[in-house]
Amino acid sequence: MKVEEPDLSMELMSQLQRQLSALEAGSFKEGQSAEGVGRAQAKFADGAASEIVSLLRSFNPELAEEELSRDVHSIIHTNSVVGHLQPSNLQALREYVPLDRRAWLGPDIQRHLARQRRRRPFREALQIFQRRRRRLVKDSELPATAVGAVGGCALGSTGGGALGMLAGSYFGAFCGLVPALVTFGMSVPVGAVLGGAAGLVTGAAAGGTAGALGGGFLGRTAYAQQLFRSGADWALRFTGKGLTQAPGTGGTH
């Protein structure tokens, strides 16, 4: 979508650039921490869009809503006024006031901005939840995997050892049949004991290894799925009246 450059006086363009630069400097200080970056960019986008509207109004108080909306749209989506901004802030501003006006939350810029401001608390709360969820995953994923691995190892080694002992006993007894005539039958139980012992050790080791791997994987997967379900339920409950409301359904303001 091609957007024409705004038809602005040099004085207005210069003043817009100065005001946006000042807003950007303030948002840079607020966004020093990792958690503050997203919040600072959202605040900058709202402040920058509002400042553009305010300055356009001050230079031409009789500007119609459609002309105002068109001028703000062209200012934000061309580079003559906002091209000096940091790429992350520029992207945040252009996402806040989308290029496609069909994605706006109102028929004009002022109603779009008003509805964007009402949605901000919900977006910020969702971002906080997502950050906490990532920390929770990082802190709790290892214990969940370890519990699954220990449980799987116990079950696998028990089952594998039992099967190994049974198979080894039969195999040892069978092998003891060969010298049974010489040993007067004593080689059969001895072979069964030796085969059972060897089968027990081998089966327990193999079963424990397989059980630990499988149990750890299942524990991690089950934990991740449970966390995802609880997070999705929380987000739906929290944002059901805000973020999930379709644009334009809140009535005319």
N, C-alpha and C positions, 0 to 999 in steps of 0.2 A: 504494500500500500504506500503510494507516494504522498508525502505531506509537503505542502508548500511552505516556504519560509514566511514567518510572520512579518506583517508590514508595521514595523515599530520605529519610532524616532530613536536617534542615537542616544539621547538623554535617557529615555526609558530603558533601552537595552543595557546601558551602562549601570543604571540603578538596579536593575534586576540582577545583573551579574554580581554586583557588590553585595546585595542582600543574600543571594544564594551562597556566595563564598563565606559570608559570616555565619550562616546557618550550618554550613558544612564544617567549619572550624569548631563550632559548639558540639556537633554530633561526634566529631573525632575524639574529643575529650571524654564524652560519655561512653564511647564504645571501646575503651581501652581493654576491658576484660572480655573473655571469650563469650560470656553469657550476655554481655551488653551490646554486642555488635548488631544482632538482629533487631533489638529494641531501638537502638540508636538510628539504624537505617530507616525503620518504620516511622520513627518520630521525625526524621529529616524529610522523608517523602511527604508526610502530611504538612509539615511546616513550609516546605518549598512550594507545594501546590497552593497552599493558602496565601503565601506571600505573593505569588504571581497574580492570583485573583485580586488581592488587595491593591497591588500597585496598578494593575490595569484599570480598576475601578477609580482609583485616585486620579489617574490621568484623564479618564473619560467617564464621569459619573453616569452619563446617559447611555452607556453601552448596553445593548440588549443582551438578554441571556444567551441567545444562540450565538451572537457575535463573540461574547465573552468566552463561551465554551469552545468555539472554534479557535480563538486566539490562544487560549491556554493549551489546547491540544497541539497546535502547531509549534508553540514555544517548547513544549516538553519533548516533542518527537522530531525536532530538528536540532542542529548543533550550534546555531548562531548565538543562542543565549546560554544553553546548558552544556555546551560541549566541553567546557573547562572543568566540569565536576569529575570527581573520582568515579571510575567505572562502576564500582559497587553501589555508590549512592545514586548514580544516574540510572542504573538498572532498577533499583528500588523505586525511584520516582516514576519510571515508565511502567512499572508493574502496578503502581498505586493508581495511576491514570492510564489505563490501557490504550494502545494504539487503535484497536478496534472499538469504536464507540458503542457497539452493540453489547460489549462486555461491561459497560458502565452500569452503576447501580441506580442511576436516575437519568432523566431525560436531559439534564443540563449539569454543568460542572459543579455548581454549588450543592445540588441535591446528591450528586455522586459523592462528593467529599463528606457531606454530613453523614451519609450511610456508611462510608468507610470508617469514620471515627467511631460509630457505634459498634462496628465489628472488631475494632482494635483490641479491646480487653479480652475477647474470646481467643483471638489469634495469639496474644501474648501468653494467656493461660495455657494454651495448647503447646506453645513452644517450651514453657517451663516444664510441663509434664513430659515432653519428649526428652528434654535434657536429663530430668531425673530418672526417666526410664532407662536411658543409655547408661547412666551411672549404676543403676540397680542391676542391669544386665552384666555390666563389667564386674561388679562386686559379688554377684550371686551365681553367675554362670558356672564358675569353677566348683563351688560346693555341690551344686546340683549334679554336675558331671561326675564328681568324685563319689557321691552317694550312689548314683546309678552304676558306676564301675565296681564299687565294693559289693553291691547287691548282686550284680551280674557275675562277678568273680565267685562269690559264695555259691550261688546256684549252679553256675557252670562247672566249678570244681567238684561239687557234690555229685551232680549227675554224671559228669564225665568219669569221675573216679569209680562210681558204682558200675557203670557200663564197662569201663576198662577192666575192673576186677573180675566181673562176670565173664567177659570174653577171654581174659588172660587165664582164668582158672580152667575153662573148657579147653583152651589151646594147650596149656601145660599138662592137663590130664591126658589129652590125646597123644602128646609127645611122649608121656611116660608109659604109654602102652607098649612102645617098641622094646624097651629093655625089661618089661614086666616079668618075663620068664626067667631072666637071670636074677632079678632083684626080689623074686617071689612076691611081686605085686606092690612092693613099697615105692617104686618109682612113680606110680600113678598119683597118690596123694602128694608126694613131694613135688611132682611136676605141677599139680594143681595149685599148691601153695606158692611156688616160685612164680608161676604164670600170673596168678591173681595179684601178687605183690607188684610185679612189673606192670601189669595192666592198670592197677590202682594208681601208681605214680604217674604213668604216662597219660592216662585218661584225666586225672585231676589237673595235671599241668596244661594239657590241651584245652580241656573244658574251662578251666579258670581263665586262661588267656582269651579265649573266644567270648566268654561271659563278660569279662571286664571291658573288652572293646564294645560289644553289643550293648551292655548296660550303660556304659558311659555315653554312647551315642543316643540311646533312648532317653536317658535322663536329661541330657542337654536339649534334645528336641522337645520333650514334654514340657520342660520349663519355659522354653521360648514360646511354645504355642499358648501356654497358660498366660504368660505375660502379655502376649499379643491380644488375646481375647479380653483380658481385664482392661488393657489400655484402650482397646476399641470401644468397649462398653462405657468406660469413663469419658472418652472423648464425645461419644454420641450423647450421653446424658448432659455433659457440660455445655456442648455447643448446639444442642437441639433447637434452642430458640434464637441462636445467633448465626453461627457460621453456616448451618444447613438451611437457613431460610433463603428461598430463591429471591434473586434480585427483583425488586419492584413489588413484592408481596406485602410489604409493610405499610402500604397505603401512601398517599401523597402527603409530603411534609413541606 
